[in-house]
Amino acid sequence: MAVEKSAERRQARRIELAAAVRNGLRLALALGVALLAYLGALAAAGPLFELRTPVTPVDAIVVLGGAGPARAAQAASVYRQIAAAHPRVLISGDGDCTGIARLMTGSGVPPQRITVECASRSTWENAEFSRPLLEKMHVRSAILVTSWFHVRRALACFETFNPGIGWGSAPVERLRPVWRIAWDEEGVEAAKEYVKVLWYAVRYGLTWRLAHPRLASDDTGR
């Protein structure tokens, strides 16, 4: 009887071990598939979300808050390229709007050319709250500066509130390969953009504008 019970216990342990191995393999497979899907989403984010136009003289440069130092540096670079046109600069976004302004001023952008809008807390509000300021400036052409993965959604919002403005785009570039950004905030934010684009398409009815952004470089009449 003791021998039989011992054999039963060994058999039970073998069954438990085999089940643990199977569960571990399933988990590893699921994690592998999830990782491949994540990396694939990051690789596709550039072609799907990034839009870029030539930097040409415009009435205003609109800089969105978030990722402040990188966007400030990019916006200052755009300003220097078209400084002869004396564009206005509008910085929109709660949190780091004044910080971006300081960084741009430190990079040589005249402070009297900069206006800040520090109340907006979303991309939709960026566009909504910027509208009266852009109208007051009599802006007819503008370049949008934001992160590379944020361009399509941001343009859709600004085109909705400012259809009379010819929009260009000069986003912060992705300088590192996908496998490097996958492990930090840039990769996470780029992956989250899929959900945000879907939400904006449903919540604000932006499906057409998201799929068919109208850029100034596409308008022969402008």
C-alpha positions as CSV (number, residue, x, y, z in Angstrom):
1,M,0.0,0.0,0.0
2,A,2.8,2.4,0.9
3,V,4.5,1.6,-2.4
4,E,1.3,2.4,-4.3
5,K,0.8,5.7,-2.5
6,S,4.4,6.7,-3.2
7,A,4.0,5.9,-6.9
8,E,0.8,7.9,-6.9
9,R,2.5,10.9,-5.4
10,R,5.3,10.7,-7.9
11,Q,2.8,10.5,-10.7
12,A,0.9,13.5,-9.3
13,R,4.1,15.5,-9.2
14,R,5.0,14.6,-12.7
15,I,1.5,15.7,-13.9
16,E,1.9,19.0,-11.9
17,L,5.3,19.6,-13.4
18,A,4.1,18.9,-16.9
19,A,1.2,21.2,-16.4
20,A,3.5,23.9,-15.1
21,V,5.8,23.5,-18.1
22,R,2.9,23.7,-20.5
23,N,1.6,26.9,-18.8
24,G,5.1,28.4,-18.9
25,L,5.4,27.7,-22.6
26,R,1.9,29.2,-23.2
27,L,2.9,32.3,-21.3
28,A,6.2,32.6,-23.1
29,L,4.4,32.2,-26.4
30,A,1.8,34.8,-25.5
31,L,4.5,37.2,-24.4
32,G,6.5,36.6,-27.5
33,V,3.4,37.3,-29.7
34,A,2.6,40.4,-27.7
35,L,6.2,41.7,-28.1
36,L,6.2,41.1,-31.8
37,A,2.8,42.9,-32.1
38,Y,4.2,45.8,-30.0
39,L,7.3,46.1,-32.1
40,G,5.2,45.8,-35.3
41,A,2.9,48.6,-34.1
42,L,5.9,50.8,-33.4
43,A,7.4,50.1,-36.9
44,A,4.1,50.9,-38.5
45,A,3.5,54.1,-36.5
46,G,5.8,56.2,-38.6
47,P,4.1,55.5,-42.0
48,L,0.7,55.6,-40.4
49,F,0.9,58.7,-38.2
50,E,3.9,60.9,-39.3
51,L,3.2,63.6,-41.8
52,R,5.9,66.1,-42.9
53,T,5.9,69.0,-45.3
54,P,8.7,71.4,-46.5
55,V,9.4,74.2,-44.1
56,T,8.3,77.4,-46.0
57,P,7.5,80.9,-44.8
58,V,4.2,80.9,-42.8
59,D,2.3,83.3,-40.6
60,A,2.6,81.2,-37.5
61,I,4.4,78.2,-35.9
62,V,2.1,76.3,-33.5
63,V,3.9,74.2,-30.9
64,L,2.0,71.7,-28.8
65,G,2.9,71.0,-25.2
66,G,4.3,67.7,-24.0
67,A,7.8,66.4,-24.7
68,G,8.8,70.0,-24.2
69,P,12.5,70.2,-24.8
70,A,12.4,68.2,-28.0
71,R,9.5,70.1,-29.4
72,A,11.0,73.5,-28.3
73,A,14.2,72.7,-30.1
74,Q,12.4,71.6,-33.3
75,A,10.2,74.7,-33.2
76,A,13.2,77.0,-32.7
77,S,14.9,75.3,-35.7
78,V,11.8,75.9,-37.8
79,Y,11.7,79.5,-36.7
80,R,15.4,80.1,-37.7
81,Q,14.7,78.7,-41.1
82,I,11.9,81.1,-41.8
83,A,13.0,84.0,-39.5
84,A,12.9,86.5,-42.4
85,A,9.1,86.0,-42.6
86,H,8.8,87.0,-38.9
87,P,6.3,84.3,-38.0
88,R,4.3,84.4,-34.8
89,V,4.8,81.4,-32.4
90,L,1.8,80.0,-30.5
91,I,2.6,77.4,-27.8
92,S,-0.5,75.5,-26.6
93,G,-0.8,73.1,-23.7
94,D,-1.1,73.0,-20.0
95,G,2.0,72.0,-18.0
96,D,5.0,73.0,-20.0
97,C,3.8,75.9,-22.2
98,T,6.0,78.5,-20.3
99,G,8.9,76.1,-20.2
100,I,8.8,75.7,-24.0
101,A,8.6,79.4,-24.3
102,R,11.7,79.8,-22.2
103,L,13.6,77.2,-24.1
104,M,12.7,78.8,-27.5
105,T,13.7,82.2,-26.2
106,G,17.0,80.8,-25.1
107,S,17.4,79.4,-28.6
108,G,17.1,82.9,-30.1
109,V,13.4,83.2,-30.8
110,P,12.3,86.8,-30.0
111,P,10.0,86.7,-26.9
112,Q,7.7,89.3,-28.4
113,R,6.9,86.8,-31.2
114,I,5.7,84.1,-28.7
115,T,2.2,83.7,-27.4
116,V,1.3,81.0,-24.9
117,E,-2.0,79.2,-24.3
118,C,-1.7,77.2,-21.1
119,A,-5.3,76.0,-20.4
120,S,-5.7,73.1,-22.8
121,R,-5.2,69.6,-21.5
122,S,-5.8,67.5,-24.6
123,T,-5.0,67.7,-28.3
124,W,-8.7,68.6,-29.0
125,E,-8.5,71.5,-26.5
126,N,-5.2,72.5,-28.0
127,A,-7.0,73.2,-31.3
128,E,-10.1,74.5,-29.7
129,F,-8.4,77.0,-27.4
130,S,-5.9,78.1,-30.1
131,R,-8.6,79.0,-32.5
132,P,-9.4,82.5,-31.2
133,L,-5.7,83.3,-30.8
134,L,-4.9,82.3,-34.4
135,E,-7.9,84.3,-35.6
136,K,-6.7,87.4,-33.6
137,M,-3.3,87.0,-35.3
138,H,-5.0,86.8,-38.7
139,V,-3.1,83.6,-39.4
140,R,-3.7,82.1,-42.9
141,S,-0.8,79.6,-42.9
142,A,0.9,77.7,-40.1
143,I,3.4,74.9,-39.4
144,L,2.5,72.5,-36.6
145,V,5.3,71.2,-34.4
146,T,4.6,68.1,-32.3
147,S,6.0,64.6,-31.9
148,W,6.3,62.4,-35.0
149,F,3.6,59.9,-33.9
150,H,1.2,62.7,-32.9
151,V,1.0,64.6,-36.2
152,R,-2.0,63.0,-37.8
153,R,-4.3,63.3,-34.9
154,A,-3.1,66.9,-34.1
155,L,-3.6,68.0,-37.7
156,A,-7.1,66.5,-37.8
157,C,-8.1,68.6,-34.7
158,F,-6.5,71.8,-35.9
159,E,-8.1,71.4,-39.3
160,T,-11.5,71.0,-37.7
161,F,-11.3,74.2,-35.7
162,N,-9.2,76.2,-38.2
163,P,-10.3,75.1,-41.7
164,G,-9.3,78.4,-43.3
165,I,-5.6,77.9,-42.4
166,G,-3.2,76.1,-44.7
167,W,-1.4,73.7,-42.4
168,G,2.2,72.4,-42.7
169,S,3.9,69.9,-40.4
170,A,7.5,69.8,-39.1
171,P,7.4,67.2,-36.3
172,V,10.2,66.1,-34.0
173,E,11.9,63.2,-35.8
174,R,12.3,59.7,-34.5
175,L,16.1,59.5,-34.2
176,R,16.4,56.0,-32.7
177,P,15.5,52.6,-34.1
178,V,12.3,50.9,-33.1
179,W,14.0,48.4,-30.8
180,R,15.5,51.2,-28.8
181,I,12.4,53.3,-28.3
182,A,10.4,50.2,-27.4
183,W,11.7,50.3,-23.9
184,D,11.0,53.9,-22.9
185,E,8.3,56.6,-22.9
186,E,8.6,57.4,-26.6
187,G,7.7,53.9,-27.6
188,V,4.9,53.6,-25.1
189,E,3.4,56.9,-26.2
190,A,3.7,55.9,-29.9
191,A,1.9,52.6,-29.2
192,K,-0.9,54.4,-27.2
193,E,-1.5,56.6,-30.2
194,Y,-3.4,53.8,-31.9
195,V,-6.0,53.9,-29.1
196,K,-6.1,57.7,-29.1
197,V,-6.6,57.9,-32.9
198,L,-9.5,55.4,-32.6
199,W,-11.0,57.3,-29.7
200,Y,-10.8,60.6,-31.5
201,A,-12.3,59.1,-34.6
202,V,-15.3,57.9,-32.6
203,R,-15.6,60.7,-30.0
204,Y,-15.2,63.7,-32.3
205,G,-16.1,62.2,-35.7
206,L,-12.7,62.7,-37.2
207,T,-12.6,59.6,-39.3
208,W,-12.4,61.5,-42.6
209,R,-9.9,64.1,-41.5
210,L,-7.7,61.4,-39.9
211,A,-7.7,59.4,-43.1
212,H,-7.4,62.4,-45.5
213,P,-5.4,65.2,-43.8
214,R,-5.4,68.4,-45.9
215,L,-1.9,69.9,-46.0
216,A,-1.0,73.2,-47.5
217,S,1.5,71.5,-49.8
218,D,-1.4,69.6,-51.3
219,D,-3.4,72.7,-52.1
220,T,-2.4,74.1,-55.4
221,G,-4.6,77.1,-54.8
222,R,-2.8,78.2,-51.7
